[in-house]
Amino acid sequence: MRITTRLGFYTQTLVLAAVPLAGQQGDSTRADARARLWVRPVASLVVPGVGQLLAKQDRGLIYLATEAFVLSRFLQLRHDAHRSASRYRDLAYTVARRGFTAARRDTVFEYYEIMERFVTSGEFDRDPGPGLAPEDDPTTYNGSVWLLARRTFWSDPDTPPPPTSPEYQLALQFYGSHAVGPDFRWSWRDASLEQQEFRTTIRLSDDTFRRAQGQLGILLANHLVSAVDALISNRLTAGLRRPTTVNTTWLGGRRTQVRVRIGF
């Protein structure tokens, strides 16, 4: 009697202990299944088409081919843009800036855009003595900056206030921070053909850079569409327990067609 009671107690203990173990195995199985649902979408997000190929879906090759084509197009456009940029910088230094500086120094893109619109930069300081005497020819870039400063800070741009007045000093400060200094002077005089080539080349470079940025947008869209495709396909297959595919077709412009196929 005593031995039987102990055996029954041990048997009940073993049965109770097995219950949480079975629950833990179920939780682990569900966690593994959830993790597997994200393998293909993440793979497609990193490299478009990989998630589809893991599911043995041939359209993964389309995503891969799109990635390779757009990436090669982006690299080619970047190369062409940099080549055009080198060309207009060479023209600026060897033609427009020749005779003004011995050292070749680059600067911001806006500087080269200004060189398109003005034949010459003009002098920065017309008086070699103490004090700053701004360029007063409004057809030059520095002269146009000084005219804008006078119109902004003086009550009458043609009547200068006393040089020690706040209005005059504010105009000088504006001029000093926006005008082109001696090291970056330029002149396209007697070089109109070179200036026209400069304008054409700088616009070509700018347009090519923009087109390259557009290719980056297509690359990003390809990654996202491939990842969403793999995610939806995974979710539908798991929920319906039938093989499901999602086909995305670009129809041009902003139109996209999405087709869902469910196997029966």
C-alpha positions as YAML, in Angstrom:
chain: A
units: angstrom
residues:
- id: 1
  name: MET
  ca: [0.00, 0.00, 0.00]
- id: 2
  name: ARG
  ca: [2.76, 2.35, 0.90]
- id: 3
  name: ILE
  ca: [4.79, 1.54, -2.21]
- id: 4
  name: THR
  ca: [1.79, 1.96, -4.52]
- id: 5
  name: THR
  ca: [1.07, 5.46, -3.14]
- id: 6
  name: ARG
  ca: [4.62, 6.60, -3.81]
- id: 7
  name: LEU
  ca: [4.55, 5.29, -7.37]
- id: 8
  name: GLY
  ca: [1.31, 7.10, -8.06]
- id: 9
  name: PHE
  ca: [2.78, 10.31, -6.69]
- id: 10
  name: TYR
  ca: [5.84, 10.00, -8.92]
- id: 11
  name: THR
  ca: [3.67, 9.27, -11.97]
- id: 12
  name: GLN
  ca: [1.51, 12.35, -11.40]
- id: 13
  name: THR
  ca: [4.62, 14.51, -10.96]
- id: 14
  name: LEU
  ca: [6.08, 13.34, -14.25]
- id: 15
  name: VAL
  ca: [2.83, 14.03, -16.09]
- id: 16
  name: LEU
  ca: [2.56, 17.55, -14.65]
- id: 17
  name: ALA
  ca: [6.17, 18.28, -15.50]
- id: 18
  name: ALA
  ca: [5.62, 17.25, -19.11]
- id: 19
  name: VAL
  ca: [2.84, 19.81, -19.65]
- id: 20
  name: PRO
  ca: [4.98, 23.01, -19.56]
- id: 21
  name: LEU
  ca: [7.64, 21.32, -21.66]
- id: 22
  name: ALA
  ca: [5.12, 20.66, -24.41]
- id: 23
  name: GLY
  ca: [3.94, 24.29, -24.21]
- id: 24
  name: GLN
  ca: [7.49, 25.56, -24.48]
- id: 25
  name: GLN
  ca: [8.06, 23.45, -27.58]
- id: 26
  name: GLY
  ca: [4.93, 24.90, -29.16]
- id: 27
  name: ASP
  ca: [6.04, 28.45, -28.43]
- id: 28
  name: SER
  ca: [9.45, 27.73, -29.88]
- id: 29
  name: THR
  ca: [7.92, 26.28, -33.04]
- id: 30
  name: ARG
  ca: [5.72, 29.34, -33.53]
- id: 31
  name: ALA
  ca: [8.69, 31.67, -32.96]
- id: 32
  name: ASP
  ca: [10.72, 29.77, -35.56]
- id: 33
  name: ALA
  ca: [7.85, 30.01, -38.02]
- id: 34
  name: ARG
  ca: [7.55, 33.76, -37.48]
- id: 35
  name: ALA
  ca: [11.29, 34.15, -37.95]
- id: 36
  name: ARG
  ca: [11.15, 32.20, -41.21]
- id: 37
  name: LEU
  ca: [8.42, 34.53, -42.49]
- id: 38
  name: TRP
  ca: [10.93, 37.41, -42.42]
- id: 39
  name: VAL
  ca: [13.88, 35.63, -44.00]
- id: 40
  name: ARG
  ca: [12.78, 36.12, -47.60]
- id: 41
  name: PRO
  ca: [11.56, 39.73, -47.25]
- id: 42
  name: VAL
  ca: [14.79, 40.79, -45.53]
- id: 43
  name: ALA
  ca: [16.85, 38.98, -48.17]
- id: 44
  name: SER
  ca: [14.94, 40.79, -50.92]
- id: 45
  name: LEU
  ca: [15.38, 44.11, -49.16]
- id: 46
  name: VAL
  ca: [19.15, 43.62, -49.14]
- id: 47
  name: VAL
  ca: [19.43, 42.16, -52.66]
- id: 48
  name: PRO
  ca: [16.25, 42.39, -54.76]
- id: 49
  name: GLY
  ca: [15.07, 39.04, -56.08]
- id: 50
  name: VAL
  ca: [16.89, 36.84, -53.57]
- id: 51
  name: GLY
  ca: [13.74, 36.27, -51.51]
- id: 52
  name: GLN
  ca: [11.85, 35.18, -54.61]
- id: 53
  name: LEU
  ca: [14.66, 32.85, -55.69]
- id: 54
  name: LEU
  ca: [14.70, 31.27, -52.23]
- id: 55
  name: ALA
  ca: [11.03, 30.45, -52.80]
- id: 56
  name: LYS
  ca: [11.89, 29.09, -56.27]
- id: 57
  name: GLN
  ca: [10.01, 31.92, -58.00]
- id: 58
  name: ASP
  ca: [11.51, 32.82, -61.38]
- id: 59
  name: ARG
  ca: [10.50, 36.48, -61.16]
- id: 60
  name: GLY
  ca: [13.38, 36.94, -58.74]
- id: 61
  name: LEU
  ca: [15.58, 37.07, -61.84]
- id: 62
  name: ILE
  ca: [13.64, 40.12, -63.03]
- id: 63
  name: TYR
  ca: [14.40, 41.97, -59.80]
- id: 64
  name: LEU
  ca: [18.07, 40.99, -60.06]
- id: 65
  name: ALA
  ca: [18.29, 42.05, -63.69]
- id: 66
  name: THR
  ca: [16.61, 45.38, -62.89]
- id: 67
  name: GLU
  ca: [19.08, 45.95, -60.05]
- id: 68
  name: ALA
  ca: [22.08, 45.23, -62.27]
- id: 69
  name: PHE
  ca: [20.83, 47.43, -65.12]
- id: 70
  name: VAL
  ca: [19.85, 50.43, -62.97]
- id: 71
  name: LEU
  ca: [23.06, 50.21, -60.92]
- id: 72
  name: SER
  ca: [25.21, 50.15, -64.06]
- id: 73
  name: ARG
  ca: [23.21, 53.08, -65.42]
- id: 74
  name: PHE
  ca: [23.74, 55.05, -62.21]
- id: 75
  name: LEU
  ca: [27.50, 54.44, -62.27]
- id: 76
  name: GLN
  ca: [27.74, 55.46, -65.93]
- id: 77
  name: LEU
  ca: [25.78, 58.67, -65.34]
- id: 78
  name: ARG
  ca: [27.94, 59.54, -62.34]
- id: 79
  name: HIS
  ca: [31.05, 58.98, -64.44]
- id: 80
  name: ASP
  ca: [29.73, 61.21, -67.25]
- id: 81
  name: ALA
  ca: [28.71, 63.92, -64.78]
- id: 82
  name: HIS
  ca: [32.14, 63.97, -63.13]
- id: 83
  name: ARG
  ca: [33.82, 64.11, -66.55]
- id: 84
  name: SER
  ca: [31.69, 67.12, -67.54]
- id: 85
  name: ALA
  ca: [32.40, 68.74, -64.18]
- id: 86
  name: SER
  ca: [36.14, 68.34, -64.74]
- id: 87
  name: ARG
  ca: [35.74, 69.91, -68.19]
- id: 88
  name: TYR
  ca: [33.97, 73.08, -67.05]
- id: 89
  name: ARG
  ca: [36.38, 73.49, -64.12]
- id: 90
  name: ASP
  ca: [39.29, 73.21, -66.56]
- id: 91
  name: LEU
  ca: [37.74, 75.90, -68.76]
- id: 92
  name: ALA
  ca: [37.20, 78.16, -65.77]
- id: 93
  name: TYR
  ca: [40.80, 77.87, -64.64]
- id: 94
  name: THR
  ca: [42.65, 77.87, -67.97]
- id: 95
  name: VAL
  ca: [40.54, 80.56, -69.69]
- id: 96
  name: ALA
  ca: [38.49, 82.76, -67.36]
- id: 97
  name: ARG
  ca: [40.77, 82.73, -64.32]
- id: 98
  name: ARG
  ca: [44.04, 82.81, -66.26]
- id: 99
  name: GLY
  ca: [46.19, 85.70, -65.19]
- id: 100
  name: PHE
  ca: [44.37, 86.27, -61.90]
- id: 101
  name: THR
  ca: [45.72, 83.40, -59.80]
- id: 102
  name: ALA
  ca: [48.69, 81.06, -59.96]
- id: 103
  name: ALA
  ca: [47.23, 78.43, -57.64]
- id: 104
  name: ARG
  ca: [44.36, 76.25, -58.81]
- id: 105
  name: ARG
  ca: [41.72, 76.13, -56.10]
- id: 106
  name: ASP
  ca: [38.22, 74.72, -56.32]
- id: 107
  name: THR
  ca: [35.15, 76.11, -54.60]
- id: 108
  name: VAL
  ca: [31.38, 75.66, -54.36]
- id: 109
  name: PHE
  ca: [29.16, 74.93, -57.37]
- id: 110
  name: GLU
  ca: [27.33, 78.25, -57.01]
- id: 111
  name: TYR
  ca: [30.55, 80.06, -57.96]
- id: 112
  name: TYR
  ca: [30.56, 78.35, -61.36]
- id: 113
  name: GLU
  ca: [26.87, 79.09, -61.84]
- id: 114
  name: ILE
  ca: [27.63, 82.80, -61.36]
- id: 115
  name: MET
  ca: [30.39, 82.55, -63.99]
- id: 116
  name: GLU
  ca: [27.69, 81.52, -66.48]
- id: 117
  name: ARG
  ca: [25.80, 84.80, -66.05]
- id: 118
  name: PHE
  ca: [28.57, 87.38, -65.80]
- id: 119
  name: VAL
  ca: [31.34, 87.99, -68.29]
- id: 120
  name: THR
  ca: [33.65, 89.22, -65.57]
- id: 121
  name: SER
  ca: [33.74, 89.23, -61.80]
- id: 122
  name: GLY
  ca: [35.12, 92.75, -61.54]
- id: 123
  name: GLU
  ca: [37.59, 93.94, -58.93]
- id: 124
  name: PHE
  ca: [37.05, 93.31, -55.26]
- id: 125
  name: ASP
  ca: [38.79, 96.45, -54.02]
- id: 126
  name: ARG
  ca: [39.43, 99.32, -56.49]
- id: 127
  name: ASP
  ca: [41.57, 101.27, -54.06]
- id: 128
  name: PRO
  ca: [44.93, 99.74, -53.07]
- id: 129
  name: GLY
  ca: [45.09, 101.99, -50.03]
- id: 130
  name: PRO
  ca: [43.44, 101.47, -46.66]
- id: 131
  name: GLY
  ca: [39.74, 100.84, -46.60]
- id: 132
  name: LEU
  ca: [37.52, 98.92, -49.00]
- id: 133
  name: ALA
  ca: [36.40, 100.53, -52.25]
- id: 134
  name: PRO
  ca: [33.83, 98.18, -53.84]
- id: 135
  name: GLU
  ca: [33.49, 97.61, -57.57]
- id: 136
  name: ASP
  ca: [30.96, 100.11, -58.98]
- id: 137
  name: ASP
  ca: [30.40, 98.66, -62.49]
- id: 138
  name: PRO
  ca: [26.99, 96.94, -62.25]
- id: 139
  name: THR
  ca: [27.66, 94.82, -65.35]
- id: 140
  name: THR
  ca: [30.26, 92.87, -63.36]
- id: 141
  name: TYR
  ca: [29.33, 90.42, -60.64]
- id: 142
  name: ASN
  ca: [30.97, 92.34, -57.79]
- id: 143
  name: GLY
  ca: [29.43, 95.56, -59.11]
- id: 144
  name: SER
  ca: [25.97, 93.96, -59.04]
- id: 145
  name: VAL
  ca: [26.58, 92.85, -55.45]
- id: 146
  name: TRP
  ca: [27.54, 96.40, -54.44]
- id: 147
  name: LEU
  ca: [24.44, 97.77, -56.18]
- id: 148
  name: LEU
  ca: [22.25, 95.27, -54.29]
- id: 149
  name: ALA
  ca: [23.93, 96.25, -51.01]
- id: 150
  name: ARG
  ca: [23.26, 99.95, -51.66]
- id: 151
  name: ARG
  ca: [19.64, 99.29, -52.57]
- id: 152
  name: THR
  ca: [19.19, 97.19, -49.44]
- id: 153
  name: PHE
  ca: [20.80, 99.42, -46.82]
- id: 154
  name: TRP
  ca: [20.79, 102.96, -48.21]
- id: 155
  name: SER
  ca: [17.73, 105.16, -48.49]
- id: 156
  name: ASP
  ca: [19.03, 106.30, -51.91]
- id: 157
  name: PRO
  ca: [21.43, 103.87, -53.69]
- id: 158
  name: ASP
  ca: [22.90, 106.73, -55.71]
- id: 159
  name: THR
  ca: [23.58, 108.99, -52.73]
- id: 160
  name: PRO
  ca: [26.11, 107.50, -50.31]
- id: 161
  name: PRO
  ca: [25.69, 108.21, -46.60]
- id: 162
  name: PRO
  ca: [28.75, 109.12, -44.50]
- id: 163
  name: PRO
  ca: [31.31, 106.27, -44.57]
- id: 164
  name: THR
  ca: [31.13, 105.98, -40.77]
- id: 165
  name: SER
  ca: [27.33, 105.67, -40.71]
- id: 166
  name: PRO
  ca: [25.69, 102.30, -39.83]
- id: 167
  name: GLU
  ca: [24.03, 102.20, -43.28]
- id: 168
  name: TYR
  ca: [27.33, 102.46, -45.10]
- id: 169
  name: GLN
  ca: [29.03, 99.91, -42.84]
- id: 170
  name: LEU
  ca: [26.18, 97.40, -43.24]
- id: 171
  name: ALA
  ca: [26.43, 97.75, -47.03]
- id: 172
  name: LEU
  ca: [30.20, 97.14, -46.85]
- id: 173
  name: GLN
  ca: [29.69, 94.05, -44.70]
- id: 174
  name: PHE
  ca: [27.16, 92.66, -47.18]
- id: 175
  name: TYR
  ca: [29.52, 93.33, -50.07]
- id: 176
  name: GLY
  ca: [32.48, 91.75, -48.28]
- id: 177
  name: SER
  ca: [30.59, 88.53, -47.56]
- id: 178
  name: HIS
  ca: [29.07, 88.09, -51.05]
- id: 179
  name: ALA
  ca: [31.56, 89.53, -53.53]
- id: 180
  name: VAL
  ca: [34.29, 87.45, -55.18]
- id: 181
  name: GLY
  ca: [37.73, 87.98, -53.67]
- id: 182
  name: PRO
  ca: [40.99, 88.56, -55.58]
- id: 183
  name: ASP
  ca: [41.91, 84.86, -55.65]
- id: 184
  name: PHE
  ca: [38.72, 83.92, -57.53]
- id: 185
  name: ARG
  ca: [38.43, 86.72, -60.08]
- id: 186
  name: TRP
  ca: [37.53, 85.77, -63.64]
- id: 187
  name: SER
  ca: [36.96, 87.30, -67.06]
- id: 188
  name: TRP
  ca: [35.48, 85.82, -70.25]
- id: 189
  name: ARG
  ca: [36.29, 88.89, -72.31]
- id: 190
  name: ASP
  ca: [37.59, 87.92, -75.77]
- id: 191
  name: ALA
  ca: [36.60, 84.32, -74.97]
- id: 192
  name: SER
  ca: [32.87, 84.22, -75.79]
- id: 193
  name: LEU
  ca: [33.11, 80.81, -77.48]
- id: 194
  name: GLU
  ca: [34.81, 79.32, -74.44]
- id: 195
  name: GLN
  ca: [32.17, 80.83, -72.16]
- id: 196
  name: GLN
  ca: [29.42, 79.30, -74.29]
- id: 197
  name: GLU
  ca: [31.13, 75.90, -74.08]
- id: 198
  name: PHE
  ca: [31.45, 76.44, -70.32]
- id: 199
  name: ARG
  ca: [27.71, 77.10, -70.07]
- id: 200
  name: THR
  ca: [26.84, 74.04, -72.13]
- id: 201
  name: THR
  ca: [29.18, 71.78, -70.14]
- id: 202
  name: ILE
  ca: [28.06, 72.94, -66.71]
- id: 203
  name: ARG
  ca: [24.40, 72.42, -67.63]
- id: 204
  name: LEU
  ca: [25.19, 68.98, -69.03]
- id: 205
  name: SER
  ca: [26.99, 68.04, -65.82]
- id: 206
  name: ASP
  ca: [24.15, 69.32, -63.64]
- id: 207
  name: ASP
  ca: [21.49, 67.50, -65.69]
- id: 208
  name: THR
  ca: [23.50, 64.27, -65.65]
- id: 209
  name: PHE
  ca: [23.91, 64.42, -61.87]
- id: 210
  name: ARG
  ca: [20.12, 64.83, -61.55]
- id: 211
  name: ARG
  ca: [19.51, 61.83, -63.79]
- id: 212
  name: ALA
  ca: [21.92, 59.80, -61.68]
- id: 213
  name: GLN
  ca: [19.94, 60.75, -58.56]
- id: 214
  name: GLY
  ca: [16.81, 59.54, -60.33]
- id: 215
  name: GLN
  ca: [18.43, 56.14, -60.83]
- id: 216
  name: LEU
  ca: [18.99, 55.96, -57.07]
- id: 217
  name: GLY
  ca: [15.25, 56.39, -56.59]
- id: 218
  name: ILE
  ca: [14.57, 53.49, -58.96]
- id: 219
  name: LEU
  ca: [17.11, 51.34, -57.10]
- id: 220
  name: LEU
  ca: [15.38, 52.06, -53.79]
- id: 221
  name: ALA
  ca: [11.97, 51.28, -55.28]
- id: 222
  name: ASN
  ca: [13.27, 47.98, -56.65]
- id: 223
  name: HIS
  ca: [14.49, 46.95, -53.18]
- id: 224
  name: LEU
  ca: [11.21, 47.92, -51.52]
- id: 225
  name: VAL
  ca: [8.95, 46.29, -54.13]
- id: 226
  name: SER
  ca: [10.93, 43.06, -54.01]
- id: 227
  name: ALA
  ca: [10.77, 42.99, -50.20]
- id: 228
  name: VAL
  ca: [7.02, 43.74, -50.10]
- id: 229
  name: ASP
  ca: [6.45, 41.13, -52.81]
- id: 230
  name: ALA
  ca: [8.26, 38.49, -50.73]
- id: 231
  name: LEU
  ca: [6.47, 39.54, -47.52]
- id: 232
  name: ILE
  ca: [2.97, 39.43, -49.03]
- id: 233
  name: SER
  ca: [3.67, 36.14, -50.76]
- id: 234
  name: ASN
  ca: [4.94, 34.66, -47.50]
- id: 235
  name: ARG
  ca: [1.98, 35.90, -45.47]
- id: 236
  name: LEU
  ca: [-0.63, 34.71, -47.94]
- id: 237
  name: THR
  ca: [1.02, 31.32, -48.33]
- id: 238
  name: ALA
  ca: [1.16, 30.86, -44.56]
- id: 239
  name: GLY
  ca: [-2.40, 32.11, -44.00]
- id: 240
  name: LEU
  ca: [-4.11, 30.26, -46.87]
- id: 241
  name: ARG
  ca: [-1.82, 27.22, -46.69]
- id: 242
  name: ARG
  ca: [-1.58, 27.32, -50.47]
- id: 243
  name: PRO
  ca: [1.21, 28.50, -52.74]
- id: 244
  name: THR
  ca: [0.65, 32.20, -53.42]
- id: 245
  name: THR
  ca: [2.56, 34.59, -55.66]
- id: 246
  name: VAL
  ca: [2.39, 38.37, -56.08]
- id: 247
  name: ASN
  ca: [3.35, 39.86, -59.45]
- id: 248
  name: THR
  ca: [4.06, 43.59, -59.72]
- id: 249
  name: THR
  ca: [4.17, 45.13, -63.21]
- id: 250
  name: TRP
  ca: [5.20, 48.70, -63.97]
- id: 251
  name: LEU
  ca: [2.93, 50.11, -66.70]
- id: 252
  name: GLY
  ca: [4.80, 53.38, -67.20]
- id: 253
  name: GLY
  ca: [4.44, 56.76, -65.56]
- id: 254
  name: ARG
  ca: [2.92, 56.32, -62.11]
- id: 255
  name: ARG
  ca: [0.81, 53.26, -63.00]
- id: 256
  name: THR
  ca: [1.59, 49.91, -61.44]
- id: 257
  name: GLN
  ca: [-0.34, 46.65, -61.74]
- id: 258
  name: VAL
  ca: [-0.35, 44.07, -58.91]
- id: 259
  name: ARG
  ca: [-1.61, 40.52, -59.47]
- id: 260
  name: VAL
  ca: [-2.09, 37.88, -56.79]
- id: 261
  name: ARG
  ca: [-2.19, 34.20, -57.80]
- id: 262
  name: ILE
  ca: [-3.30, 31.47, -55.39]
- id: 263
  name: GLY
  ca: [-2.68, 27.84, -56.20]
- id: 264
  name: PHE
  ca: [-5.52, 25.31, -55.75]
...
